[in-house]
């Protein structure tokens, strides 16, 4: 028989126990605990179990599926966060912003913005067992933030799947001998074969030289148009087939929800690191690699005064950890209530940082070698950016391998495909959860199939000759700008409307740990302030020069993703309040947590409601004391 421990909440409170102390006395009970509370006219006796099995029984009110094992959650988060944002976006962002001049702001921002937000999103998801839309039951007035995040995720998955299709195209080409990007074609002027050794004679130094890997990407794979002026063009048939294969794989992995995706995460999260380590060794041994790597780590302190570098650091932080977009909330919502979310958040955030640095070393090692081969400085190669950097530098490094280049090419692009599948799987899971939280009667396979068809159709745009130019417009207006707006409102909702103190009390109730001063300062001040400053910088940042029609499209996409959703859903929440209340009172009421806000478990929800009610009463008593003192002094 488990040990029974009886606690009388009223007695604890009447003895002057603070609510947070009471929370600490309730949560640590082992095995099972008997809670006796005076809830008004009646005494409520509640028996509940603490630990792994909390709320997992069918009669506890739990309806949400859970991860089969804790490790599946951890690996799924790794597969989600460690992906394109690290291997693709981080290196080219660092290259564009001065190498070491970018790394320092990135690490600082990661410490005061990235990790606190990542931990906060995990807390809110696990505590409430709600997806990125339903979690805004914490403040229904702000529900449009969650809807906007879901739309942003769908925008991202459109071009992430297209990048994945390009990787599949390279994967298939990797079986050709020799590798097709290692040799120059007759029509490519100024070409240098990527498989040439650095000792090659450079000939006329004044001639512009381009490695064959770069020309293969731009002229053969995507047949890139110079700009958007001439229109989009038609999708490449081979890339369209690759895109179809990608969506078939994503659909297969998610057809049974997290039960199937959790098992896949073992391979998606672990295998890429094996290939990364191999490529790291090879990149560091290339001639001229050290020049690029030293540029990556050598800071230019004058560049630290450039606000745009800090803006890019925050933007990269969001992409790298996948925060502010709802995916972390969704994954953690499938956890058991007592899972050690703090440990998981620290492991994943540090691993994500480590992966970004390793990817940066690989890319800058190859960039250093490219500079050596083409007789240029590393700074002259800053024009390599966007997806082209990944599909030029990595293949170029593989082409220079004197041992089994085809094997390494197959392994690398398999790794890139797996990283992409992990990221895309998390994005689709976020969209799927938002749909099923709203319409639980919709079967999982039907929702996944609908998302896949829509995503495939959107992805066709990005595999046209001008597709990567469109990607730049969509990423700027519909993703970067929109996600900054949404993450500000998310932080305001959780940290200011709901309140840092309330979040800390929820952590105490859920995990029985005290929240340190660092987290409180970050949530309450530093993190929101940093994001707001970066948002202001974003407004004044010059966008890429594109035709007016595409700019109008970008602003319309931003407006629909953010403004329309926030105003529309906020108005709906206010409208649902009692007509007897004034507008200001209805706004206040709509910003307060919904009645069912709290743990998913019925028993824990009752205990939580009792503790929160007593806390509010104590808070009101304290406020009354202040008011009485004020009257005695000033009236």
C-alpha positions as CSV (number, residue, x, y, z in Angstrom):
1,X,0.0,0.0,0.0
2,X,1.3,3.5,-0.8
3,X,1.9,5.9,2.0
4,X,-0.9,8.3,2.6
5,X,-0.1,11.9,3.5
6,X,-2.9,14.2,4.5
7,X,-2.6,18.0,4.1
8,X,-5.2,20.6,5.1
9,X,-4.8,23.6,2.8
10,X,-6.9,25.9,5.0
11,X,-4.8,25.1,8.0
12,X,-1.6,25.8,6.1
13,X,-2.9,29.1,4.8
14,X,-4.3,30.2,8.2
15,X,-0.9,29.6,9.7
16,X,0.5,32.2,7.4
17,X,1.9,29.8,4.8
18,X,2.5,31.6,1.5
19,X,0.9,30.0,-1.6
20,X,4.3,29.2,-3.1
21,X,5.2,27.4,0.2
22,X,1.9,25.5,0.0
23,X,2.7,24.5,-3.6
24,X,6.0,23.1,-2.4
25,X,4.3,21.0,0.3
26,X,1.7,19.6,-2.0
27,X,3.8,18.6,-5.0
28,X,6.7,16.6,-3.4
29,X,4.3,14.0,-1.9
30,X,5.4,10.6,-3.2
31,X,3.3,7.9,-4.6
32,X,0.0,9.3,-3.7
33,X,-1.4,12.1,-1.5
34,X,-4.7,12.8,0.1
35,X,-5.6,16.5,-0.1
36,X,-8.3,18.0,2.2
37,X,-9.4,21.5,1.5
38,X,-12.2,23.7,2.7
39,X,-13.8,25.0,-0.5
40,X,-16.4,27.2,0.9
41,X,-19.4,25.3,2.3
42,X,-18.0,21.9,1.6
43,X,-14.8,20.0,2.3
44,X,-13.3,18.5,-0.9
45,X,-11.3,15.3,-0.5
46,X,-9.1,14.6,-3.5
47,X,-6.7,11.7,-3.9
48,X,-4.1,12.1,-6.7
49,X,-0.9,10.5,-7.7
50,X,2.4,12.3,-8.3
51,X,5.0,11.1,-10.7
52,X,5.3,9.5,-14.0
53,X,1.8,8.2,-14.0
54,X,0.1,11.4,-12.9
55,X,-3.1,11.8,-14.9
56,X,-2.4,9.0,-17.2
57,X,-5.3,6.8,-16.3
58,X,-8.4,6.9,-18.4
59,X,-10.6,8.2,-15.6
60,X,-8.3,11.2,-14.9
61,X,-9.7,13.3,-17.8
62,X,-6.6,12.8,-19.9
63,X,-7.5,12.6,-23.6
64,X,-4.2,13.8,-25.3
65,X,-1.8,11.2,-26.6
66,X,1.6,11.1,-24.9
67,X,5.1,10.2,-26.0
68,X,5.9,6.5,-25.5
69,X,9.2,7.3,-23.9
70,X,10.8,10.5,-22.5
71,X,13.8,10.0,-24.9
72,X,11.4,10.2,-27.9
73,X,10.4,13.8,-26.8
74,X,14.0,14.8,-26.4
75,X,15.1,13.3,-29.7
76,X,12.1,14.8,-31.5
77,X,13.0,18.2,-30.2
78,X,16.5,17.7,-31.3
79,X,15.3,16.7,-34.8
80,X,13.1,19.7,-34.9
81,X,15.5,22.4,-33.7
82,X,18.7,21.0,-35.2
83,X,18.0,21.2,-38.9
84,X,18.1,23.7,-41.7
85,X,18.4,26.6,-39.3
86,X,21.8,25.3,-38.2
87,X,23.3,23.7,-41.3
88,X,21.8,26.0,-43.9
89,X,20.8,29.4,-42.3
90,X,23.4,29.9,-39.6
91,X,26.6,29.6,-41.8
92,X,25.4,32.0,-44.5
93,X,24.0,34.5,-41.9
94,X,27.4,34.4,-40.2
95,X,29.2,34.8,-43.6
96,X,27.0,37.8,-44.5
97,X,27.6,39.5,-41.2
98,X,31.3,39.3,-40.8
99,X,32.0,35.8,-39.3
100,X,33.2,36.4,-35.8
101,X,31.4,39.7,-35.6
102,X,28.2,37.7,-35.8
103,X,29.1,34.8,-33.6
104,X,29.5,36.9,-30.4
105,X,26.1,38.6,-30.6
106,X,24.5,35.3,-31.5
107,X,25.8,33.6,-28.4
108,X,24.8,36.6,-26.2
109,X,21.3,36.7,-27.7
110,X,21.0,32.9,-27.4
111,X,21.7,33.3,-23.6
112,X,19.3,36.1,-22.8
113,X,16.6,35.5,-25.5
114,X,16.8,32.1,-27.0
115,X,17.1,29.8,-24.0
116,X,14.6,31.7,-21.8
117,X,12.0,31.7,-24.6
118,X,12.6,28.0,-25.3
119,X,12.2,27.1,-21.7
120,X,9.1,29.2,-21.3
121,X,7.4,27.6,-24.3
122,X,8.2,24.2,-23.0
123,X,6.7,25.1,-19.7
124,X,3.5,26.5,-21.1
125,X,3.0,23.5,-23.4
126,X,3.7,20.8,-20.8
127,X,1.7,22.5,-18.0
128,X,-1.5,23.0,-20.1
129,X,-1.2,20.0,-22.5
130,X,-2.4,22.4,-25.2
131,X,-1.1,23.2,-28.7
132,X,0.1,26.6,-30.0
133,X,-3.5,27.8,-30.4
134,X,-5.2,26.3,-27.4
135,X,-2.4,27.4,-25.1
136,X,-3.7,30.9,-25.5
137,X,-6.6,29.9,-23.3
138,X,-4.1,31.6,-20.9
139,X,-5.5,34.8,-22.4
140,X,-8.2,34.3,-25.1
141,X,-7.8,37.9,-26.1
142,X,-4.4,36.9,-27.7
143,X,-5.6,33.7,-29.4
144,X,-4.8,35.2,-32.8
145,X,-1.1,34.9,-31.9
146,X,-1.4,31.1,-31.9
147,X,-3.3,31.1,-35.2
148,X,-0.7,33.4,-36.7
149,X,2.0,31.1,-35.6
150,X,0.3,28.2,-37.3
151,X,-0.1,30.2,-40.6
152,X,3.6,31.1,-40.4
153,X,4.5,27.5,-39.9
154,X,2.6,26.6,-43.1
155,X,4.5,29.4,-44.9
156,X,7.8,27.9,-43.8
157,X,7.0,24.3,-44.6
158,X,6.3,25.4,-48.2
159,X,9.9,26.4,-48.9
160,X,11.5,24.0,-46.4
161,X,10.1,21.2,-48.4
162,X,11.4,22.8,-51.6
163,X,14.9,22.9,-50.1
164,X,14.5,19.3,-49.1
165,X,13.6,18.5,-52.7
166,X,16.8,20.1,-53.9
167,X,18.7,17.9,-51.4
168,X,16.9,14.8,-52.8
169,X,18.0,15.9,-56.3
170,X,21.6,16.1,-55.2
171,X,21.3,12.8,-53.3
172,X,20.2,11.0,-56.6
173,X,23.1,12.7,-58.5
174,X,25.5,11.6,-55.9
175,X,25.4,8.0,-57.3
176,X,26.9,9.2,-60.6
177,X,30.6,8.7,-61.2
178,X,32.2,11.1,-61.4
179,X,30.0,13.5,-59.4
180,X,28.3,15.8,-61.9
181,X,29.2,19.0,-60.1
182,X,33.0,18.2,-60.1
183,X,33.5,18.9,-63.8
184,X,33.0,22.0,-65.9
185,X,30.8,21.9,-68.9
186,X,31.9,23.5,-72.2
187,X,29.2,26.3,-71.9
188,X,30.4,27.4,-68.5
189,X,32.8,30.3,-68.9
190,X,35.3,31.1,-66.2
191,X,34.7,27.7,-64.6
192,X,37.1,25.9,-62.2
193,X,36.5,22.2,-61.6
194,X,35.6,21.7,-58.0
195,X,37.8,18.6,-57.7
196,X,41.0,20.4,-58.7
197,X,43.7,20.5,-56.0
198,X,44.7,23.9,-54.6
199,X,48.1,23.5,-56.4
200,X,46.4,24.1,-59.8
201,X,47.9,26.8,-62.0
202,X,45.6,29.8,-61.9
203,X,46.5,31.2,-65.3
204,X,45.2,34.7,-66.0
205,X,44.5,36.1,-62.5
206,X,42.3,38.8,-63.8
207,X,39.7,36.4,-65.1
208,X,36.6,35.9,-62.9
209,X,36.6,32.3,-61.8
210,X,33.6,30.3,-60.5
211,X,33.8,26.7,-59.1
212,X,31.8,24.1,-61.0
213,X,29.7,23.3,-57.9
214,X,28.3,26.8,-58.0
215,X,27.5,26.7,-61.7
216,X,26.0,23.2,-61.5
217,X,23.6,24.5,-58.8
218,X,22.5,27.6,-60.6
219,X,22.5,26.4,-64.2
220,X,21.7,22.7,-64.0
221,X,19.7,22.1,-60.8
222,X,17.4,25.1,-60.5
223,X,18.2,27.0,-63.8
224,X,18.1,30.2,-61.7
225,X,16.7,33.3,-63.3
226,X,18.6,36.5,-62.7
227,X,15.7,38.3,-61.0
228,X,11.9,38.4,-60.7
229,X,11.3,40.8,-63.6
230,X,10.9,38.1,-66.2
231,X,8.4,36.1,-64.1
232,X,8.5,32.8,-62.2
233,X,8.8,30.4,-65.0
234,X,7.6,26.7,-64.8
235,X,8.7,24.2,-62.1
236,X,11.5,21.9,-63.0
237,X,10.0,18.4,-63.5
238,X,12.8,16.5,-61.7
239,X,12.6,18.8,-58.7
240,X,8.8,18.4,-58.7
241,X,9.2,14.6,-58.5
242,X,11.7,15.1,-55.7
243,X,9.2,17.4,-53.9
244,X,6.5,14.7,-54.2
245,X,8.8,12.1,-52.7
246,X,9.5,14.4,-49.8
247,X,5.8,14.9,-49.0
248,X,5.1,11.2,-49.3
249,X,7.9,10.6,-46.6
250,X,6.5,13.3,-44.3
251,X,3.0,12.0,-44.7
252,X,4.1,8.4,-43.9
253,X,6.0,9.5,-40.7
254,X,3.0,11.5,-39.4
255,X,0.1,9.3,-40.5
256,X,-0.3,8.0,-36.9
257,X,0.7,11.2,-35.1
258,X,3.4,11.2,-32.5
259,X,3.3,7.4,-32.1
260,X,5.0,7.1,-35.4
261,X,7.1,10.3,-35.5
262,X,8.5,9.5,-32.0
263,X,10.0,6.3,-33.3
264,X,11.5,7.9,-36.4
265,X,13.2,10.5,-34.3
266,X,15.9,8.1,-33.1
267,X,17.4,8.0,-36.6
268,X,16.6,11.6,-37.6
269,X,18.3,13.0,-34.5
270,X,21.4,10.9,-34.1
271,X,22.6,9.9,-37.6
272,X,23.3,13.4,-38.9
273,X,26.0,14.0,-36.2
274,X,28.0,11.1,-37.6
275,X,28.2,12.7,-41.0
276,X,28.8,16.2,-39.5
277,X,31.9,14.9,-37.6
278,X,33.3,13.3,-40.8
279,X,32.8,16.5,-42.8
280,X,34.3,18.5,-40.0
281,X,37.5,16.6,-40.2
282,X,37.6,16.9,-44.0
283,X,36.9,20.6,-44.0
284,X,39.6,21.4,-41.5
285,X,42.2,19.5,-43.6
286,X,41.5,21.5,-46.8
287,X,44.3,23.9,-48.0
288,X,43.3,27.4,-47.0
289,X,40.6,26.2,-44.6
290,X,42.2,27.8,-41.6
291,X,41.9,31.2,-43.2
292,X,38.1,30.8,-43.4
293,X,37.8,29.2,-39.9
294,X,39.9,32.1,-38.3
295,X,37.6,34.6,-40.0
296,X,34.6,32.7,-38.4
297,X,36.1,33.0,-34.9
298,X,37.9,36.4,-35.2
299,X,35.6,39.1,-34.0
300,X,35.5,42.6,-35.5
301,X,34.6,44.6,-32.4
302,X,33.6,47.6,-34.5
303,X,31.0,45.5,-36.2
304,X,29.4,44.8,-32.8
305,X,28.2,48.4,-32.8
306,X,26.2,47.7,-36.0
307,X,22.6,47.2,-34.9
308,X,21.9,45.1,-38.0
309,X,24.3,42.4,-36.7
310,X,22.3,42.1,-33.5
311,X,19.1,42.0,-35.5
312,X,20.4,39.1,-37.5
313,X,21.6,37.3,-34.4
314,X,18.1,37.4,-32.9
315,X,16.5,36.3,-36.1
316,X,18.9,33.4,-36.4
317,X,18.2,32.5,-32.8
318,X,14.5,32.1,-33.6
319,X,15.2,30.0,-36.7
320,X,17.8,27.9,-35.0
321,X,15.8,26.9,-31.9
322,X,12.4,27.1,-33.7
323,X,11.0,29.4,-31.0
324,X,8.1,31.8,-31.4
325,X,6.4,29.5,-33.9
326,X,4.5,27.1,-31.7
327,X,6.4,23.9,-32.5
328,X,8.1,23.7,-29.1
329,X,4.8,24.3,-27.3
330,X,3.2,21.5,-29.4
331,X,5.9,18.9,-28.7
332,X,6.0,19.6,-25.0
333,X,2.2,19.4,-24.8
334,X,2.5,15.6,-25.4
335,X,4.7,15.2,-22.2
336,X,3.6,13.8,-18.9
337,X,2.8,16.5,-16.4
338,X,5.8,15.9,-14.2
339,X,8.5,15.5,-16.9
340,X,11.7,17.4,-16.1
341,X,11.3,20.1,-18.7
342,X,14.1,22.2,-17.4
343,X,16.7,19.5,-18.0
344,X,15.4,18.9,-21.5
345,X,15.4,22.6,-22.4
346,X,19.0,23.0,-21.3
347,X,20.2,19.9,-23.2
348,X,18.5,20.8,-26.5
349,X,19.5,24.5,-26.4
350,X,23.2,23.7,-25.8
351,X,23.2,20.9,-28.4
352,X,21.6,23.3,-30.9
353,X,24.4,25.9,-30.3
354,X,27.0,23.2,-30.6
355,X,25.6,22.1,-34.0
356,X,25.5,25.6,-35.3
357,X,29.1,26.2,-34.4
358,X,30.2,22.9,-36.0
359,X,28.3,23.7,-39.2
360,X,29.9,27.1,-39.2
361,X,33.4,25.6,-38.9
362,X,32.6,23.2,-41.8
363,X,31.3,26.0,-44.1
364,X,34.0,28.5,-43.3
365,X,36.6,25.9,-43.8
366,X,35.3,25.2,-47.3
367,X,34.9,29.0,-47.9
368,X,38.6,29.4,-47.0
369,X,39.5,26.7,-49.5
370,X,37.3,28.3,-52.2
371,X,39.1,31.6,-51.6
372,X,42.4,29.9,-51.9
373,X,41.5,28.1,-55.2
374,X,40.0,31.2,-56.8
375,X,42.8,33.4,-55.5
376,X,40.5,35.7,-53.5
377,X,40.0,36.8,-49.9
378,X,37.4,35.2,-47.7
379,X,35.6,38.6,-47.5
380,X,35.1,38.6,-51.3
381,X,32.9,35.5,-51.0
382,X,30.2,37.1,-48.9
383,X,28.0,37.0,-51.9
384,X,27.5,33.3,-51.3
385,X,24.3,33.4,-49.3
386,X,20.9,31.8,-49.0
387,X,20.3,28.2,-50.0
388,X,23.1,28.5,-52.6
389,X,25.7,28.5,-50.0
390,X,24.8,25.1,-48.7
391,X,24.4,23.6,-52.1
392,X,27.7,25.0,-53.3
393,X,30.1,24.8,-50.3
394,X,29.3,21.3,-49.1
395,X,29.4,19.7,-52.6
396,X,32.6,21.5,-53.3
397,X,34.2,20.1,-50.2
398,X,33.1,16.6,-51.1
399,X,34.4,17.0,-54.6
400,X,37.9,17.6,-53.2
401,X,37.9,14.4,-51.2
402,X,40.5,12.0,-52.6
403,X,38.9,9.0,-51.0
404,X,35.4,7.8,-51.9
405,X,33.8,11.1,-52.8
406,X,30.6,9.4,-54.0
407,X,30.2,7.7,-50.6
408,X,30.6,11.0,-48.7
409,X,28.2,12.8,-51.1
410,X,25.5,10.1,-50.5
411,X,26.0,10.3,-46.8
412,X,26.0,14.1,-46.7
413,X,22.8,14.6,-48.7
414,X,21.2,11.7,-46.8
415,X,22.1,13.7,-43.6
416,X,20.7,16.9,-45.0
417,X,17.5,15.1,-46.1
418,X,17.1,13.6,-42.5
419,X,17.6,17.0,-41.0
420,X,15.1,18.5,-43.3
421,X,12.6,15.7,-42.6
422,X,13.0,16.3,-38.8
423,X,12.3,20.0,-39.2
424,X,9.4,19.5,-41.6
425,X,7.9,16.8,-39.5
426,X,7.9,19.2,-36.5
427,X,6.3,22.0,-38.6
428,X,3.6,19.7,-39.9
429,X,3.0,18.3,-36.5
430,X,2.4,21.9,-35.2
431,X,-0.1,22.6,-38.0
432,X,-1.8,19.2,-37.4
433,X,-2.1,19.8,-33.7
434,X,-3.7,23.2,-34.2
435,X,-6.3,21.6,-36.5
436,X,-7.1,18.7,-34.2
437,X,-7.2,20.8,-31.1
438,X,-9.9,22.9,-32.9
439,X,-11.6,20.1,-34.7
440,X,-10.9,16.9,-32.7
441,X,-13.4,14.9,-34.9
442,X,-11.0,15.2,-37.9
443,X,-9.0,12.0,-38.3
444,X,-5.2,12.4,-38.1
445,X,-4.6,10.8,-41.5
446,X,-7.1,13.1,-43.3
447,X,-5.5,16.2,-41.7
448,X,-2.0,15.1,-42.6
449,X,-3.0,14.3,-46.2
450,X,-4.7,17.7,-46.6
451,X,-1.6,19.5,-45.3
452,X,0.6,17.5,-47.6
453,X,-1.4,18.3,-50.7
454,X,-1.5,22.1,-49.9
455,X,2.2,22.1,-49.0
456,X,3.2,20.4,-52.2
457,X,1.2,22.9,-54.3
458,X,2.9,25.8,-52.5
459,X,6.3,24.2,-52.8
460,X,6.0,24.2,-56.6
461,X,6.5,27.9,-56.6
462,X,10.0,27.6,-55.1
463,X,11.3,25.2,-57.7
464,X,10.7,27.5,-60.6
465,X,13.7,29.5,-62.0
466,X,12.8,32.5,-60.0
467,X,11.7,30.4,-57.0
468,X,14.6,31.3,-54.7
469,X,14.0,35.0,-55.3
470,X,10.3,34.5,-54.2
471,X,11.7,32.6,-51.2
472,X,13.6,35.7,-50.2
473,X,10.4,37.8,-50.3
474,X,8.3,35.2,-48.4
475,X,11.0,34.7,-45.8
476,X,11.4,38.4,-45.1
477,X,7.7,39.5,-44.9
478,X,5.8,36.3,-44.2
479,X,8.3,34.6,-41.8
480,X,11.0,36.8,-40.3
481,X,8.9,40.0,-39.9
482,X,5.8,38.0,-38.9
483,X,7.5,35.8,-36.4
484,X,9.1,38.8,-34.7
485,X,5.7,40.4,-34.3
486,X,4.2,37.1,-33.0
487,X,7.0,36.3,-30.6
488,X,6.7,39.8,-29.1
489,X,3.0,39.3,-28.5
490,X,3.7,35.8,-27.2
491,X,6.2,37.1,-24.6
492,X,3.8,39.9,-23.6
493,X,1.0,37.4,-23.1
494,X,3.0,34.9,-21.1
495,X,5.2,37.2,-19.2
496,X,3.2,40.4,-18.7
497,X,-0.5,39.6,-19.1
498,X,-0.4,36.1,-17.4
499,X,2.6,37.3,-15.4
500,X,6.1,36.0,-14.5
501,X,5.0,35.2,-10.9
502,X,2.2,33.1,-12.1
503,X,4.5,31.2,-14.5
504,X,6.9,30.6,-11.6
505,X,4.1,29.3,-9.4
506,X,3.0,26.9,-12.2
507,X,6.6,25.6,-12.4
508,X,6.6,25.1,-8.7
509,X,3.3,23.2,-8.9
510,X,4.4,21.1,-11.8
511,X,8.1,20.4,-11.1
512,X,8.6,21.4,-7.5
513,X,11.5,23.6,-8.3
514,X,12.1,27.3,-7.5
515,X,12.7,29.6,-10.5
516,X,15.9,31.5,-10.3
517,X,16.4,35.3,-10.5
518,X,18.0,34.9,-14.0
519,X,14.9,33.5,-15.5
520,X,12.6,36.0,-13.9
521,X,14.7,38.9,-15.1
522,X,14.9,37.5,-18.6
523,X,11.1,36.8,-18.9
524,X,10.0,40.0,-17.2
525,X,12.4,42.5,-18.8
526,X,15.5,41.4,-20.9
527,X,13.8,39.0,-23.4
528,X,10.8,41.2,-24.3
529,X,13.0,44.3,-24.5
530,X,15.5,42.7,-26.8
531,X,12.8,41.4,-29.1
532,X,11.1,44.8,-29.3
533,X,14.3,46.6,-30.1
534,X,15.1,44.1,-32.9
535,X,11.5,44.5,-34.2
536,X,12.1,48.3,-34.4
537,X,15.4,47.6,-36.3
538,X,13.5,45.3,-38.6
539,X,11.1,48.1,-39.6
540,X,14.0,50.3,-40.7
541,X,15.9,47.4,-42.4
542,X,16.2,47.7,-46.1
543,X,14.6,44.8,-47.9
544,X,15.9,43.3,-51.0
545,X,15.0,45.1,-54.2
546,X,12.1,43.3,-55.8
547,X,9.3,44.4,-58.1
548,X,6.5,46.4,-56.4
549,X,4.0,43.7,-57.0
550,X,6.0,41.3,-54.9
551,X,6.4,43.8,-52.1
552,X,2.7,44.3,-52.0
553,X,2.3,40.5,-51.9
554,X,4.8,40.4,-49.0
555,X,3.0,43.1,-47.0
556,X,-0.4,41.4,-47.6
557,X,1.0,38.1,-46.4
558,X,2.4,39.8,-43.3
559,X,-0.9,41.5,-42.6
560,X,-3.0,38.4,-43.0
561,X,-0.6,36.4,-40.8
562,X,-0.4,38.9,-38.0
563,X,-2.8,41.9,-37.9
564,X,-5.9,40.1,-39.3
565,X,-5.5,37.2,-36.9
566,X,-4.8,39.2,-33.8
567,X,-7.5,41.8,-34.3
568,X,-10.1,39.2,-35.5
569,X,-9.6,36.6,-32.8
570,X,-9.2,39.3,-30.1
571,X,-12.5,40.9,-31.2
572,X,-14.2,37.5,-31.1
573,X,-12.9,36.9,-27.5
574,X,-14.3,40.3,-26.4
575,X,-17.6,39.7,-28.1
576,X,-18.1,36.5,-26.2
577,X,-18.0,38.3,-22.8
578,X,-21.2,39.4,-21.1
579,X,-23.0,42.3,-22.8
580,X,-23.6,43.8,-19.3
581,X,-19.9,44.7,-18.9
582,X,-18.4,47.8,-20.3
583,X,-15.8,47.5,-23.1
584,X,-12.8,48.0,-20.8
585,X,-14.2,45.3,-18.4
586,X,-14.8,42.9,-21.3
587,X,-11.2,43.5,-22.5
588,X,-9.9,42.7,-19.0
589,X,-12.1,39.6,-18.7
590,X,-11.0,38.4,-22.2
591,X,-7.4,38.7,-21.2
592,X,-7.7,36.5,-18.1
593,X,-7.2,32.7,-18.2
594,X,-10.2,30.6,-19.4
595,X,-12.1,28.6,-16.8
596,X,-10.5,25.4,-17.9
597,X,-6.9,26.7,-17.9
598,X,-4.5,24.5,-16.0
599,X,-3.3,20.9,-16.0
600,X,-5.2,18.4,-18.2
601,X,-5.6,15.9,-15.4
602,X,-9.0,16.4,-13.7
603,X,-7.7,15.7,-10.2
604,X,-4.6,18.0,-10.6
605,X,-6.8,20.7,-12.1
606,X,-9.0,20.7,-8.9
607,X,-5.9,21.0,-6.7
608,X,-4.5,23.7,-8.9
609,X,-7.7,25.7,-8.8
610,X,-7.8,25.5,-5.0
611,X,-4.3,26.7,-4.7
612,X,-4.8,29.6,-7.2
613,X,-8.0,30.7,-5.5
614,X,-6.3,30.9,-2.1
615,X,-3.4,32.7,-3.7
616,X,-5.7,35.3,-5.2
617,X,-7.4,35.7,-1.9
618,X,-4.1,36.3,-0.1
619,X,-3.1,38.8,-2.9
620,X,-6.4,40.6,-2.5
621,X,-6.0,40.7,1.3
622,X,-2.6,42.2,0.8
623,X,-4.0,44.8,-1.6
624,X,-6.7,45.7,0.9
625,X,-4.1,46.3,3.6
626,X,-2.3,48.7,1.3
627,X,-5.6,50.5,0.5
628,X,-6.6,50.8,4.2
629,X,-3.1,52.2,5.1
630,X,-3.4,54.7,2.2
631,X,-6.8,55.9,3.5
632,X,-5.5,56.4,7.1
633,X,-2.6,58.5,5.9
634,X,-4.0,60.6,3.1
635,X,-7.8,60.8,3.9
